[in-house]
């Protein structure tokens, strides 16, 4: 009953937070970005970000690697566009009928205002769904990336971070914070959202992935490296 009264605009990922790919991006750069972010599909634009020309499934990059002489456009899936005012029940029916898992959202003037996924709608019904970024706390929490930065889980303890990087993040008045997520939120004065960053003690913490108001993953880079 709840989602029967909801519309796409209430759950969409707004334009500034969308992860997009440029159709003219070299395949090496595209692979690096896809590996770092970890989504299974991406909107692809040409010339300007408003001009979405299709959706790339990451598995289709394997086909492109085998035939790099073919233009990437050949491997793109058709992009679906829906209005901000579309009811979530109707959107869910469309997703199931057309077997789409992503739709671009447009405002009343036809401009791109965000995107919405099948998972976004399902989570309104059944609660949070774990994905490739959601790992048990007992699993590894710090991963090195190809650009010499690191992917660090928000629930990573400050002690573990200090040990891994041979550093000391906390000052005496910050000893009450146990996790990286709690510490960074305290230092910034708010819970950061995707794309925001904060520099402290020689490290830059940038939000890679957040869900339900919680930062799941930070990209951490040593400043000056």
N, C-alpha and C positions, 0 to 999 in steps of 0.2 A: 504493500500500500504506500510505503514511503516513496519508492522510486517512481510510482505512477504519477506523482505530483512534481517530479524533478525534471530538469532540462539539462541539455548538454553543457551549457555555460557554467553550471554549478560544479561540474567535476572535471572539466577539460584542463589540459596542461596548456597554460597561456604561451603565446608566441615567444616571449623572451627566454622561456625555459625549455623550448623545444631543441632537440638534438637533430640537426639537419646535415645533409651531405651535399656538397657541390658536385654536379655532374661532371665537371672538368677537373676534379681533384685527382692527382696521380694515385694509382692503385695502392702504392706503398703507404702514402699518407692516409688513405681511406681505411686501409687495414689497421693501421696503428690507432686511429680514432675509434674504430669499431671495437677493437680488442679492449681499449681502455674503458669505454663506456659500457659495453656489454649488452646492448639491446639486440633483439632478433630481427627488427625491421626499422627502416629509417625513411622519412620523407626526403626526396631529392629535389633540389631546385636548380634552375638554370639562370645565370646572369644576376638575378636578384632573389632574395629569400621569399618574396611574395609569389614568385613564379614556380609553384610546385608542379613538377612534370611527372611524378610517379613515386612509387614506393619500392625501396630496395630490400629484398630479403637477404639477410647476411649469407645464407647458404648459397645464394646465386653468385656470390663472389668467387666461389670455387670454379664455377663454369667460366667466369670472366678470366680467371687466372690461366685457365687452359687455352683460352682464345683471346688474348689481350688485344689483338688487332680489331676485334669487334667493338663497336662503341657501346658504352655502358647502357645507353638508352634501350638497347635490345632486351636487356634483362630486367627492366623495371616493370612492376605491376601497376595496373591502373589505380590512380588515386581517387578515393571517394570523398566527396565534399558534402557536409551536412550543415544546416543552420544552427546557430546558438540556441534557438528556441525549440529544437526538436526534443520531443519527450523521450526519456530514457527507455521506456518500454518499447516504443516504436524503433528506437535505435538498436536495441537488443534483438528484436525480430529481424531487422535488416542485416545485422551481423551474422545471425544464424542462417538466414536465407541465402545471402550472397557469399558466405564463407570468408568475409573480410574480418580482419582483426584490428584495423586502424582506420580512422576517418579524419580528414582535415575539417576544421570548424571555421565557418565564415560568419561575419557579422552582417547586419542589414545592408551594408554597402558593398558586400561581396569581397571584403578584405579578409585575409587569413587572420584569425584571432586565437587559434590554438589547435590542438589535436586531442582526440579521445580514442581510447583503445577498448577492445572487448574486455580486457582485464579490469579497466577502470569501472565499467558498468557492473561486472560480476562482483567486484569488491563492495559495491553499494548494497548488494543482496546478501552475500555470504560472509563479508568481512575480509580482512587482508589476506591476500594470496601470496605465498612465498614464491620468489623467482630466483634467477641466477645470482642475484646480489644478496639474497637472504640466506645466511649460513648459521649453523648452530654456533653458540658461543664457545664451544669446545674446539671448533675448527680453527684453522689459521686465520689471523686477523690482520696481518701485515704482508703485502705482496709487492714485490718490485715490478715496475713497469718498464717498457722498452725505452722510454724517454728519460730514464734515470730518476723518475719520480716514484712514489710509492702509493699503493691503495691501502688505506687504513680504516678499519671498521670503527664506527662511532663508539661502540661498546668496548673497544680496546682499553685496557687499564693504563693509566699514566705510568705506573711502574713498569709495565711491559714495554711501553713506548720508550721510556728512558733507557731501559736495558738494551733494547734493539739498536737504538741510535747513539748510545753512550752519551746521553745528555741529561739535563735536569730541567724539566719544564716548569715545575711548581716553585713558587716563592713561598715564604713562611705563611702568608695570609691566604694562600690558595690550597693549603694542604687538605682541605675537606673534600676536594674534588677527586673522585676515583677514576672516572673515565675521560677519554679524550673529548667525547661529545659534550659532557657536562662542563669541562674546563673551557672549551672554545665558546660555548654559549655564554658562560660567565664573562669571559674576556670581551665578547662582542656586545653583551648587554641584551641579547635576544637569540632565539634559536635561528641560525642562518638557513637560508634556502639555497637551492641549486644555483651555482655560479658565484655565490658570495665567497669571500676569502678573508683570512686574517693572518697577519704575520706576528710571530712571537718566538723569541729565543733562537733566532736563526732559521726558522722553518715557516713555510707558507702552507696553511691549511685551507684548501678549496673544497667546497661541497660538490661531490660528484653525483650523489644519489640520495634522495630523501623520500620518505614514504610516511604518510599519515602524521606529518608534523615532526618526524624524527629523522635525524641525519643518519643514514645507514653507512655511507662511505665517504671518506675524505680522500682527496688527492694531496699528498704531502710532498713538498719539494724543499730541499735545502737551499736557502736563499744564497744566490751567487754561484750556484752550480747549474 
